[in-house]
Amino acid sequence: MSSVLTEISIREDVQAGADEVIALRRYFHQYPEASLKEYETIRRIKEELDKLGVPYESVGETGAIGTITGQKGSGKTILLRADIDALELEDAKEKPYKSKNPGLHHACGHDGHTAALLGAAKILKKQAAHFSGTVKLAFQQAEEIGAGARQFVKGGFVENTDQVFGLHLDSSVPVGSIVSVPGATNASCDIFKINVQGKSAHAAQPDKGVDALLAAAAITVELQSIVGREISPLDHAVVAVGVLNAGTRYNIVANHAELEGTVRTFSHETRQFVLEAVERVAKHVAESHRASITFENYDAAAPLINAEEPAARAARVAADIVGAERVITSQPKSLGADDFADFLAEAPGVYARVGTRNLDDPDTWYGHHHEQFDIDERGLPLT
């Protein structure tokens, strides 16, 4: 009987706090901050945690982790994560809560994640007498540049955590629906840079030089053979070069070129293989042109792989909230990355999605990272 009453009480608390969560979301939407610069955002988060009496520790300069301890004794420790950073993008929509910080926009829904986790903190604090164990509340900076989650991991804040849970608002999913899919759902993200070193010469005497531009162009083309000829057709991978800079003048053989690109995969093993292949191919192609290279890589995010049991449990909980017919347990993988994967590398868990697309409101149809991005706020109480 007590568990039923507690469940009913939680539902009532969620509905009672919906307006407050929406108000917080609109506040954060008006004052977005870029990755690693979320100073006012984390100040407000800490202010809200202070109001609730939730103790917290700072993580880096702009992150924080709160702790709520159940009063029914020891038990498991779970971590709930919300990312808090915004994008360097104008907010083009005309709404009362439009961004007041020029050139910055919560165009990915992190304002909603932050507000929802604060709403959850209020309910969990109120319900602490009814559960055992510990709930950690991770307000994570710098997801957009893949630099935030690792601060929590390296700081030891994920140690001794039994399971981790994260979610993302999703403008491609109808409001009222929740997505919980086991297995790999998001790709890894590596950002590589290849510097090609050649030798200058007059363009009329190309044999006197080593053409770094030609070598870089050949590397760009040959890198595409990795996915086409070295990866199983049943696997998935992307190798893309987005930047190629070379040369200073039309009649000079370029002595330097620089390529920047990305590798995306859905498994740790494929990720390692492809990165090694990119460096290998670049090195040997450069050598065939008498040039040399240096290879650098920025590890932005690991592949995001949901564990079977947490994903199944999240789906069951979601069914109790929205009905089984609105729970999505199979969805195409996304080559977009999220550094929540770093939490999942430390403990099993699930990264779910909550629909915010109102089929009758085109303002909620824009994709994430679009200057017109907005959400149907009815999705926030489900978050």
C-alpha positions in Angstrom: 0.0 0.0 0.0 2.8 2.4 0.9 4.5 2.0 -2.5 1.2 2.7 -4.3 0.7 5.8 -2.2 4.3 6.9 -2.9 3.8 6.4 -6.6 0.6 8.4 -6.5 2.3 11.1 -4.5 5.2 11.3 -7.0 2.8 11.7 -9.9 1.0 14.5 -8.0 4.4 16.1 -7.2 5.4 16.0 -10.9 2.2 17.7 -12.0 2.3 20.2 -9.2 5.9 21.2 -10.1 5.4 21.3 -13.9 4.9 25.1 -14.0 8.0 25.6 -11.9 10.1 23.4 -14.2 8.8 25.3 -17.3 9.7 28.6 -15.6 13.2 27.4 -14.9 13.6 26.2 -18.5 12.5 29.6 -19.8 15.0 31.3 -17.5 17.9 29.2 -18.6 16.8 29.7 -22.2 17.0 33.4 -21.9 20.5 33.3 -20.4 22.5 30.6 -22.4 26.2 30.2 -22.0 28.8 28.5 -24.1 30.7 25.4 -23.1 33.1 25.8 -20.2 31.7 29.3 -19.7 28.5 28.3 -17.9 29.2 30.5 -14.8 25.8 32.1 -14.3 24.1 28.9 -15.2 25.8 26.9 -12.5 25.4 29.7 -10.0 21.6 29.5 -10.5 21.7 25.7 -10.3 23.5 25.9 -7.0 21.1 28.5 -5.8 18.2 26.2 -6.5 20.0 23.3 -4.8 20.6 25.5 -1.7 16.9 26.2 -1.6 16.1 22.5 -1.6 18.8 21.7 1.0 20.6 19.4 -1.4 24.4 19.3 -0.7 26.7 19.5 -3.7 30.3 19.7 -4.8 31.7 21.7 -7.6 33.1 19.8 -10.6 35.6 21.9 -12.5 34.7 25.5 -12.8 31.2 25.2 -14.1 29.9 21.8 -13.1 28.3 20.5 -9.9 27.1 17.2 -8.4 24.4 17.1 -5.8 23.6 14.2 -3.5 20.3 13.0 -2.1 20.5 10.2 0.5 17.5 8.0 1.0 16.4 7.6 4.6 15.5 3.9 4.5 19.1 2.8 4.8 21.9 1.8 2.5 21.3 0.7 -1.1 22.4 1.3 -4.6 23.8 4.5 -5.9 22.4 5.9 -9.2 23.5 9.0 -11.1 21.2 11.3 -13.0 22.8 13.6 -15.5 21.8 16.9 -17.2 24.0 18.8 -19.6 23.9 22.6 -19.1 25.8 24.3 -22.0 24.4 26.2 -25.0 25.5 26.8 -28.6 27.2 29.6 -30.3 24.2 30.3 -32.5 21.7 33.2 -32.8 18.2 32.6 -31.4 16.0 33.6 -34.3 12.6 32.8 -32.9 10.4 35.6 -31.4 9.2 34.3 -28.1 9.0 36.0 -24.6 11.8 33.7 -23.5 14.1 34.3 -26.5 17.8 34.4 -25.7 19.1 37.7 -24.2 22.7 36.7 -24.8 23.6 37.6 -28.4 25.1 34.8 -30.4 24.1 32.2 -27.9 21.1 29.8 -28.0 19.9 26.8 -26.1 19.2 25.1 -29.4 19.7 21.6 -28.2 17.4 21.4 -25.3 19.9 21.5 -22.5 17.9 24.2 -20.7 15.1 21.7 -20.5 17.4 19.0 -19.2 18.7 21.3 -16.5 15.3 22.5 -15.4 13.9 18.9 -15.3 16.7 17.6 -13.2 16.2 20.4 -10.7 12.5 19.4 -10.7 13.5 15.8 -10.0 15.8 17.0 -7.2 12.8 18.7 -5.5 10.7 15.5 -5.7 13.5 13.2 -4.6 14.3 15.4 -1.7 10.7 15.4 -0.6 10.4 11.6 -1.1 13.7 10.7 0.6 12.0 9.0 3.5 10.5 6.5 1.1 13.7 5.1 -0.6 17.1 3.6 0.3 20.4 4.3 -1.3 21.8 7.5 -2.9 20.9 9.6 -5.9 23.7 11.7 -7.5 22.6 14.7 -9.6 25.2 15.6 -12.2 24.9 19.1 -13.7 27.4 18.7 -16.5 29.2 21.4 -18.4 30.6 21.4 -21.9 28.7 18.5 -23.5 28.8 20.3 -26.9 32.5 20.1 -27.1 33.0 16.7 -25.4 34.9 18.2 -22.4 32.4 17.9 -19.5 31.7 14.3 -18.7 35.3 13.4 -18.4 35.7 16.0 -15.6 33.2 14.0 -13.6 34.9 10.7 -14.4 38.5 12.0 -13.7 37.3 13.6 -10.5 36.1 10.3 -9.2 32.5 11.4 -9.0 31.2 8.3 -10.9 33.1 5.8 -8.7 31.0 3.3 -6.8 27.9 4.2 -8.9 25.7 1.3 -9.7 23.9 2.8 -12.7 23.8 6.0 -14.6 20.8 7.6 -16.4 20.7 10.4 -18.9 18.1 11.7 -21.3 17.7 14.1 -24.2 14.7 16.1 -25.4 14.0 15.2 -29.0 12.2 17.3 -31.6 11.9 14.4 -34.0 9.8 12.4 -31.5 6.1 13.3 -30.8 5.5 14.9 -27.4 4.2 12.2 -25.1 6.5 9.5 -26.4 9.7 8.2 -24.7 12.5 6.4 -26.3 14.6 3.7 -24.5 16.7 1.5 -26.8 19.2 -1.1 -25.7 22.7 -1.3 -27.4 24.6 1.3 -29.3 22.4 4.4 -30.1 25.0 7.2 -30.7 28.3 7.1 -32.4 31.7 8.0 -31.1 33.3 11.3 -32.1 36.9 11.8 -32.8 38.3 14.9 -34.4 41.6 14.3 -36.1 44.1 16.8 -37.6 46.7 15.8 -40.1 49.6 18.1 -40.8 51.4 17.4 -44.1 54.9 18.7 -44.5 56.4 19.2 -48.0 59.0 21.5 -49.6 58.5 24.8 -51.4 59.5 25.4 -55.0 58.4 27.5 -58.0 55.3 26.0 -59.6 57.3 26.0 -62.9 59.8 23.6 -61.3 57.7 21.2 -59.3 60.4 18.6 -59.3 62.4 20.8 -57.0 59.8 20.7 -54.3 57.5 18.3 -52.4 53.9 19.2 -53.0 52.0 19.1 -49.7 48.8 20.2 -51.3 48.8 17.2 -53.8 49.7 14.8 -50.9 46.9 16.2 -48.8 44.4 15.8 -51.7 45.5 12.2 -52.2 45.2 11.5 -48.5 41.6 13.0 -48.5 40.6 10.7 -51.3 42.4 7.5 -50.0 40.9 7.8 -46.5 37.5 6.9 -48.0 38.9 3.5 -48.8 39.0 2.6 -45.1 35.2 2.4 -44.8 34.7 1.0 -48.2 37.4 -1.7 -48.1 38.6 -2.3 -44.4 35.3 -2.2 -42.5 32.7 -5.0 -42.7 29.6 -3.9 -44.7 27.6 -5.1 -41.6 29.4 -2.6 -39.4 29.0 1.2 -39.5 31.6 3.9 -39.7 32.3 7.3 -41.1 35.6 8.9 -42.0 35.1 12.5 -43.2 37.4 15.3 -44.0 35.8 18.7 -43.5 38.8 21.1 -43.8 41.7 21.2 -46.2 44.0 24.2 -46.1 47.2 24.5 -48.2 49.3 27.0 -50.2 50.1 30.6 -50.1 50.3 31.6 -53.7 49.2 30.3 -57.1 52.8 29.8 -58.4 54.4 28.2 -55.3 54.5 24.5 -54.6 52.8 24.3 -51.1 55.2 23.3 -48.4 52.4 22.6 -45.8 48.9 21.4 -45.8 46.4 20.7 -43.0 43.4 18.4 -42.9 40.7 18.2 -40.2 38.1 15.5 -40.1 36.1 13.2 -37.9 35.7 9.5 -37.3 32.3 8.1 -36.1 31.8 4.5 -35.1 29.4 2.4 -32.9 31.9 0.2 -31.1 35.1 0.6 -29.1 36.9 -1.9 -31.3 35.9 -0.4 -34.6 36.8 3.0 -33.3 40.3 2.0 -32.4 40.8 0.2 -35.7 39.6 3.1 -37.8 41.7 5.7 -36.0 44.8 3.6 -36.5 43.9 3.1 -40.1 43.5 6.9 -40.7 47.0 7.5 -39.4 48.4 4.6 -41.3 46.9 5.5 -44.6 47.8 9.2 -44.3 51.4 8.3 -43.4 51.9 6.0 -46.4 50.1 8.1 -48.9 52.2 11.1 -47.8 55.4 9.0 -48.1 54.4 8.0 -51.7 54.5 11.8 -52.5 57.8 12.2 -50.6 56.0 14.2 -47.9 55.6 13.5 -44.2 52.8 13.9 -41.7 52.0 14.4 -38.0 48.7 13.1 -36.7 46.7 14.5 -33.8 43.3 13.3 -32.5 40.8 14.8 -30.0 38.7 12.2 -28.3 35.3 14.0 -28.1 33.1 11.1 -27.1 33.1 7.3 -27.0 30.3 5.3 -28.6 27.1 5.5 -26.5 26.0 2.0 -25.6 22.9 1.5 -23.5 23.0 -1.6 -21.2 20.1 -4.1 -21.7 18.7 -4.2 -18.2 18.6 -0.5 -17.5 17.1 0.2 -20.9 14.4 -2.4 -20.3 13.7 -1.0 -16.9 13.5 2.6 -18.3 11.0 1.3 -20.9 8.8 -0.3 -18.2 8.9 2.9 -16.1 8.1 5.0 -19.2 5.1 2.7 -20.0 3.7 3.4 -16.5 4.0 7.1 -17.3 2.8 7.4 -20.9 1.4 4.0 -21.8 3.2 1.1 -23.5 2.0 2.3 -26.9 4.0 5.5 -26.6 7.3 3.8 -25.6 9.8 3.4 -28.4 12.3 0.5 -27.9 13.7 0.3 -31.5 15.0 3.3 -33.4 17.7 3.9 -36.0 21.2 4.7 -34.6 22.4 8.3 -34.7 25.9 9.3 -35.9 25.6 12.3 -33.6 27.6 11.9 -30.4 27.0 12.7 -26.7 29.7 12.5 -24.0 27.2 10.8 -21.7 29.0 7.9 -23.2 31.8 8.6 -20.7 29.5 7.9 -17.8 28.3 4.7 -19.5 31.9 3.6 -19.8 32.1 3.7 -16.0 28.8 2.2 -15.1 25.9 0.5 -16.9 22.9 2.7 -17.7 20.7 4.1 -20.3 20.4 7.3 -22.3 16.7 7.9 -23.1 14.9 10.4 -25.3 11.8 12.4 -24.6 9.6 13.7 -27.4 9.0 17.5 -27.7 7.5 17.6 -31.2 3.9 18.9 -31.3 2.4 17.7 -34.5 0.1 20.8 -34.6 2.8 23.3 -33.9 5.5 23.7 -36.6 7.6 25.8 -34.2 8.5 22.5 -32.5 9.6 20.7 -35.7 13.0 22.3 -36.1 16.0 20.1 -35.7 18.5 20.5 -32.9 21.2 23.1 -33.5 18.8 25.1 -35.7 18.4 28.9 -35.0 14.6 28.4 -34.7 14.7 25.4 -32.3 12.0 25.3 -29.7 10.1 22.6 -27.8 6.6 21.7 -26.7 7.1 22.2 -23.0 4.5 19.5 -22.2 7.4 17.1 -22.6 9.3 18.6 -19.6 7.2 16.8 -16.8 8.1 13.5 -18.5 11.8 14.3 -18.5 
